[in-house]
Amino acid sequence: MMNDYQSLVLKSAALQRLWLQDNGLRIIPKFSSERRVPLCRLLRVECYGDIGQVKDGFCTLLKIAEQHIPVTFFDSSNQVCAQLYHPCPKTKPLAVWLEHCFCEHACQEDYRNWLHNQHYALLAHLHITQGSLETRQQLLQQQLVVYLKHRQLDSVFTQLYQQGKRMLTVVLGEQLMAYGLAAGTSLRNRLFNDLHDLMEYWIQGDILQWLQRFAEVNDTLKRDFYSHQYNTLSEKITLILSQLQEMLEQYALEQLHG
């Protein structure tokens, strides 16, 4: 649950039927009673397994995506294999400013500086403040190797990191669509790649800080961290995109009054 909205996980092997009725998603599991999820409370849907084997499953998910509720499909290895979005996101200022930005050399330079500063700020939050950006990134990797080897947490970190990268693909795609950047466009793809690279370092640092809080990491703590990752990823990406929009608007105003 996030701000009274639900993230719904569907596992096809446990489902008998999906359909929409009375502004709600109706779910009939194979081994429990029927459920209803109001669409107005639905933030996202995640599907595991062959949803095509579920009665009315895929058609129902298409109708959900039409209502601007993103649907993500995971393969047998729990990797993101596809996402469904409404093809026409609402026009938002960030998409407009970004289009102008990548057409002007001076604005592209401002964008590159902004992105580098985001990397520096992220590493400074992890108390890494000396050297070039590449040196600081290498220092983060070194800290991780030393800490994980000492605590024998390599496998735990790998599990949480892979989980975090899957979440990043889902949440970043959703956020960009919410800011008016349609999937498949060159603008969206460039920003997605830049922010994905940035946030992978953020995920590493977030996991490191979390592991340092506990003397022992058990399955309960790992389940708690799943919710933590979703919430913090969403909040961080929202903050970054709002800062980018503010930077681009400021550039436009300077050009207008320059």
Summary of the structure (lengths in Angstrom):
residues: 258
radius of gyration: 20.6
end to end distance: 46.8
largest distance: 67.0
contacts: 738
relative contact order: 0.11
helix: 61%
strand: 16%
